[in-house]
Amino acid sequence: MEGPLKELAKLEKLTEKSNKGKAPSIENSLDALLQSLREVKERIEMGTASEDTFALLAQTVDARKKEVDEKQKEVYNAIARLGKALDKKFTQSLPSYDPLFASEASRVALERTIALHFLRTGQFATAETFINECGMDISPELRAQFIDLHRILTALKNEDISPALEWSRKNRAFLRSRSSPLEFHLHRSQYIRLLLSSPNPHPALSYANATLRIFYPEHSAEIKRLMTCVIFLPLHKLQKSPYADLAAPSLHSDLQPLFAKEYCASLGMSRQVPLRVVGDIGGGGALARIEKARSVMKERKSEWSQTDELPIEIPLAAENRYHSIFACPVSKEQSTEQNPPMMMTCGHVITKDSLLKLSKANGRVKCPYCPVESSQASALVVYF
């Protein structure tokens, strides 16, 4: 994707209002033309306009028109180069599938998913327009909750933890039921800011004494680190100490995704934005791999062995893996409900199919990874 991305970057630079490329931007050319027209209008109203004024205006109009034409030509050429780069990268045409959202129920579900995506990502004006056009019903309470979410996230981005702390206190029971460290991390962030903002550590220590005591049973080790890092102040010493992680910007920036995760959990929603996950996985190569396997299997006139698993491996980022996966070290196949992981008496684990294949007539099995021999019946199913 390096080639198409480079061409896309060039196109974006050309369409910016700042003066990029050979000709001025279209916006600047039109603004200059409007300014010339205003000046001529003022001269006409003052009675100072002459034939030279109108001749100069005609030349200005022609010059600005030429600039707009040249800029449009640059943009069209950039679009053409981008198209060629995409055609070169994606040599095969896009696959065609049967309509997936033909029923009314599926269409409504898709539209609701899109609307919630706009609300959850803070695109409230777009969400309002989309909801009105689709005629769907999103409760005002849910809309207000998403607006509140982005108000708090904006405050966190601006280093103001007060709204997040207020929400955390109101939902302390919920957070504790999930063993969430959110409230502690908010106080920790504020403590570090106070500690690094002044050569006098007493305000920070007073804040810690007032707010961190209730978290000591669960976070005793971290609180001890927060207290002892004071001896490595100021900042340049702290950054070279065993407590350097407390001076890292991520200690504050990680609060935003953590808060969004807990807030959405309180609404019964996933920690990740569903449409973003679909786009990341599909655009990250999963669709291309599936389509390639589909075309190969079609040529070989074969079908998938099971409807609940793919015939090929799809590599996913760690944050997009939602189930534990066990691959048998013998057969190299992933375990399933019908072929679960089995632990032998020696502690090594293989799948049930591999266990059956390695079993002798008397029901004894020699472990493929150690000398221990055990009975097939003594193997236990492992649940991840």
C-alpha positions in Angstrom: 0.0 0.0 0.0 3.0 2.3 0.0 2.5 3.5 -3.6 -1.3 4.4 -3.2 -0.6 6.1 0.2 2.1 8.3 -1.3 -0.2 9.4 -4.2 -3.1 10.0 -1.7 -0.7 12.2 0.4 0.2 14.2 -2.7 -3.5 14.6 -3.5 -4.3 15.8 0.0 -1.5 18.4 -0.1 -2.8 19.7 -3.5 -6.4 20.1 -2.1 -5.3 21.9 1.1 -6.0 25.7 1.3 -2.3 26.5 1.8 -0.3 27.2 -1.3 0.9 23.9 -2.5 1.9 22.8 -6.0 2.6 24.9 -9.1 -0.6 27.0 -8.9 -2.2 28.7 -5.9 -5.1 26.8 -4.3 -8.6 27.3 -5.8 -9.8 28.8 -2.5 -7.0 31.4 -2.6 -7.6 32.3 -6.2 -11.3 32.8 -5.6 -10.6 34.8 -2.5 -8.3 37.1 -4.5 -10.9 37.4 -7.2 -13.6 38.4 -4.7 -11.3 41.0 -3.2 -10.7 42.5 -6.6 -14.4 42.6 -7.3 -15.0 44.4 -3.9 -12.4 47.0 -4.7 -13.9 47.7 -8.1 -17.4 47.9 -6.5 -16.1 50.5 -4.0 -14.5 52.6 -6.9 -17.8 52.5 -8.8 -19.8 53.6 -5.7 -17.2 56.4 -5.1 -17.4 57.5 -8.8 -13.6 57.0 -9.3 -13.9 54.0 -11.7 -12.5 54.4 -15.2 -12.1 52.3 -18.4 -8.7 51.2 -17.1 -10.3 49.9 -13.9 -12.6 47.6 -16.0 -9.8 46.6 -18.3 -7.7 45.6 -15.2 -10.6 43.7 -13.7 -11.0 41.7 -16.9 -7.3 40.8 -16.9 -7.6 39.8 -13.2 -10.6 37.6 -13.9 -8.8 35.9 -16.8 -5.7 35.4 -14.6 -7.7 33.9 -11.7 -9.6 31.7 -14.1 -6.3 30.4 -15.5 -5.0 29.7 -12.0 -8.2 27.7 -11.2 -7.9 25.8 -14.4 -4.2 24.9 -13.7 -5.0 23.9 -10.2 -7.9 21.7 -11.3 -5.6 20.1 -13.9 -3.1 19.3 -11.1 -5.8 17.8 -9.0 -7.2 15.7 -11.9 -3.7 14.4 -12.7 -3.2 13.5 -9.0 -6.5 11.6 -9.0 -5.5 9.8 -12.1 -2.1 8.8 -10.6 -3.9 7.6 -7.5 -6.3 5.5 -9.6 -3.4 3.9 -11.5 -1.6 3.1 -8.2 -4.7 1.5 -6.8 -5.2 -0.5 -10.0 -1.6 -1.6 -9.9 -1.9 -2.7 -6.2 -5.3 -4.4 -6.5 -5.1 -6.3 -9.8 -8.2 -8.4 -9.1 -11.7 -7.0 -9.2 -13.7 -6.7 -6.0 -15.5 -9.9 -5.1 -19.3 -10.1 -5.4 -21.5 -11.6 -2.8 -25.2 -12.2 -2.4 -27.0 -9.3 -0.6 -26.3 -9.7 3.2 -28.8 -7.1 4.4 -31.8 -7.9 2.2 -34.3 -8.4 5.1 -35.9 -5.5 6.9 -34.5 -6.7 10.3 -30.9 -6.9 9.0 -31.2 -3.5 7.4 -32.5 -1.9 10.6 -29.7 -3.6 12.6 -27.1 -2.3 10.2 -28.4 1.2 10.3 -28.5 1.2 14.1 -24.9 -0.1 14.2 -23.8 2.8 12.0 -25.7 5.4 14.0 -24.2 4.1 17.3 -20.8 4.2 15.6 -21.2 7.9 14.8 -22.4 8.6 18.4 -19.7 6.6 20.0 -16.9 8.3 18.0 -18.2 11.8 18.7 -19.6 12.6 15.2 -22.8 13.9 16.7 -23.9 16.2 13.7 -23.4 13.3 11.3 -25.2 10.9 13.6 -28.2 13.3 13.9 -28.5 13.6 10.1 -28.1 9.9 9.6 -30.8 9.1 12.3 -33.2 11.6 10.7 -32.7 10.2 7.2 -33.2 6.6 8.3 -36.1 7.4 10.6 -34.8 5.3 13.4 -35.4 5.8 17.1 -32.3 6.3 19.3 -33.4 7.3 22.8 -32.4 10.8 24.0 -30.9 9.2 27.1 -28.4 7.1 25.1 -27.5 10.2 23.0 -26.9 12.2 26.2 -24.7 9.4 27.6 -22.4 9.5 24.5 -22.2 13.3 24.6 -21.2 13.0 28.3 -18.6 10.4 27.3 -16.9 12.7 24.8 -17.2 15.7 27.2 -15.2 13.7 29.8 -12.7 12.4 27.2 -12.1 15.9 26.0 -11.4 17.0 29.6 -9.0 14.2 30.0 -7.2 15.2 26.8 -6.9 18.7 28.3 -5.4 17.2 31.5 -8.6 17.8 33.5 -9.5 14.7 35.5 -12.3 16.2 37.5 -15.3 15.1 35.3 -13.8 11.6 35.0 -13.3 11.4 38.8 -16.8 12.5 39.4 -18.1 9.8 37.1 -15.8 7.2 38.8 -17.1 8.1 42.3 -20.7 7.8 41.2 -20.0 4.4 39.6 -17.5 3.1 42.2 -19.5 0.0 42.9 -19.7 -0.9 39.3 -15.9 -0.3 38.8 -15.1 -2.4 41.9 -17.3 -5.3 40.7 -15.1 -5.3 37.6 -11.8 -4.9 39.6 -11.2 -1.8 37.4 -8.2 0.4 38.4 -9.7 3.5 36.7 -10.3 5.6 39.8 -6.8 4.8 41.2 -5.1 5.6 37.9 -6.9 8.9 37.7 -5.6 9.9 41.2 -2.2 8.5 40.3 -2.1 10.8 37.3 -3.1 13.8 39.3 -0.5 13.0 42.0 2.3 12.8 39.4 1.3 16.0 37.8 1.3 17.8 41.2 4.7 16.2 42.0 6.4 17.3 38.8 4.8 20.8 38.6 6.5 22.2 41.7 9.8 21.8 43.5 7.9 21.4 46.7 6.5 17.8 47.0 4.2 18.6 49.9 1.0 19.5 47.9 1.4 16.2 46.0 2.0 14.2 49.2 -1.1 15.9 50.8 -3.2 14.9 47.8 -2.0 11.3 48.0 -2.7 11.2 51.7 -6.3 12.4 51.1 -7.1 10.2 48.0 -5.0 7.1 47.8 -5.5 5.6 51.2 -8.7 3.7 50.2 -6.8 2.0 47.4 -4.0 0.7 49.5 -5.3 -2.9 49.9 -5.5 -3.4 46.1 -2.6 -1.3 45.0 -0.1 -1.3 47.9 3.0 -2.0 45.7 2.2 0.8 43.3 1.4 3.3 46.1 4.8 2.5 47.7 6.4 3.3 44.4 4.5 6.6 44.2 5.7 7.6 47.6 9.4 6.6 47.2 9.8 8.1 43.7 10.0 11.5 45.5 13.6 10.9 46.4 14.5 10.9 42.7 13.1 14.4 41.9 13.4 16.6 39.8 12.2 15.2 36.5 15.5 14.6 34.8 16.6 12.4 37.7 13.3 10.6 37.8 13.6 9.7 34.1 16.9 7.9 34.7 15.7 6.2 37.9 13.9 2.8 38.5 10.7 4.8 38.5 11.1 6.3 35.0 7.8 4.8 34.0 6.0 7.2 36.3 7.4 10.1 34.3 6.2 8.6 30.9 3.5 10.5 29.0 1.6 7.2 28.6 0.7 7.3 32.3 -1.7 10.1 31.5 -2.6 9.4 27.8 -3.7 5.8 28.7 -6.5 7.2 30.8 -8.6 8.1 27.8 -9.0 4.5 26.4 -9.3 3.1 29.9 -12.1 5.5 30.7 -13.9 4.9 27.4 -13.7 1.1 28.0 -15.3 1.4 31.5 -17.9 3.9 30.4 -19.0 1.7 27.5 -19.0 -1.3 29.7 -21.4 0.5 32.0 -23.7 0.8 29.0 -23.4 -2.9 28.1 -21.2 -2.2 25.1 -17.9 -3.7 24.0 -14.6 -2.0 24.8 -13.8 -1.6 21.1 -15.8 0.2 18.4 -17.5 -2.6 16.4 -17.3 -1.0 13.0 -13.7 0.0 13.5 -12.8 -3.6 14.4 -14.6 -4.9 11.3 -12.7 -2.3 9.1 -9.3 -3.1 10.8 -9.7 -6.9 10.4 -11.2 -6.8 6.9 -9.0 -4.1 5.5 -6.0 -5.6 7.3 -6.0 -8.6 4.9 -8.7 -10.9 6.2 -11.0 -10.3 3.3 -8.3 -10.8 0.7 -7.2 -14.1 2.3 -10.8 -15.4 2.5 -11.5 -14.4 -1.1 -8.4 -16.1 -2.3 -9.2 -19.3 -0.4 -12.8 -19.1 -1.8 -11.6 -18.9 -5.4 -9.1 -21.7 -4.9 -11.7 -24.0 -3.3 -14.1 -23.1 -6.1 -11.5 -24.2 -8.7 -10.9 -27.4 -6.8 -14.6 -28.0 -6.4 -14.2 -28.4 -2.6 -16.1 -27.1 0.3 -15.3 -26.0 3.9 -15.3 -28.9 6.3 -17.1 -27.0 9.0 -19.3 -23.9 8.9 -18.0 -22.5 12.2 -14.4 -22.2 11.3 -12.3 -20.9 8.4 -10.2 -23.3 6.2 -7.2 -20.9 6.5 -5.4 -19.0 9.3 -6.2 -15.3 9.6 -3.5 -13.5 11.5 -5.1 -10.9 13.9 -3.7 -8.3 16.2 -3.7 -9.2 19.9 -6.5 -6.7 20.7 -8.7 -8.4 18.2 -8.4 -11.9 19.6 -11.4 -12.7 21.7 -11.1 -16.4 22.4 -8.3 -18.6 23.6 -6.7 -20.7 20.9 -4.9 -24.0 21.3 -3.0 -25.4 18.3 -2.1 -29.1 18.7 1.7 -29.5 18.6 1.3 -32.8 16.9 -1.3 -32.2 14.2 -0.8 -28.4 14.0 -4.6 -28.0 14.0 -6.7 -25.7 16.2 -8.8 -27.4 18.8 -12.6 -27.3 18.6 -15.5 -28.5 20.7 -15.4 -31.8 19.0 -11.6 -32.0 19.2 -10.7 -30.5 22.5 -7.3 -30.2 24.2 -6.4 -33.2 26.3 -3.8 -33.2 29.1 -2.0 -36.4 29.7 -0.6 -37.5 33.2 2.8 -36.0 32.3 1.3 -32.6 31.8 1.7 -32.3 28.1 -1.4 -31.3 26.1 -2.5 -32.5 22.6 -5.9 -32.6 20.9 -8.2 -35.5 21.3 -7.8 -36.7 17.7 -4.0 -36.8 18.1 -4.5 -38.7 21.4 -6.6 -41.3 19.7 -4.1 -41.7 16.8 -1.2 -42.2 19.2 -3.1 -44.7 21.4 -2.1 -48.4 21.2 -4.5 -51.3 21.1 -4.3 -51.7 24.9 -5.3 -48.1 25.4 -1.8 -46.9 26.4 -0.3 -43.7 25.0 3.3 -42.7 24.9 3.7 -38.9 25.2 5.3 -37.5 21.9 7.4 -35.1 24.0 8.6 -37.1 27.0 9.2 -40.8 27.9 6.1 -41.0 30.1 3.4 -43.5 29.1 -0.1 -43.2 30.4 -3.6 -44.6 29.7 -5.9 -42.9 27.2 -8.7 -42.8 29.8 -6.6 -40.8 32.3 -6.3 -37.8 29.9 -8.3 -34.8 31.0 -10.1 -32.2 28.9 -8.5 -28.7 29.3 -10.7 -25.6 29.3 -9.1 -22.3 28.4 
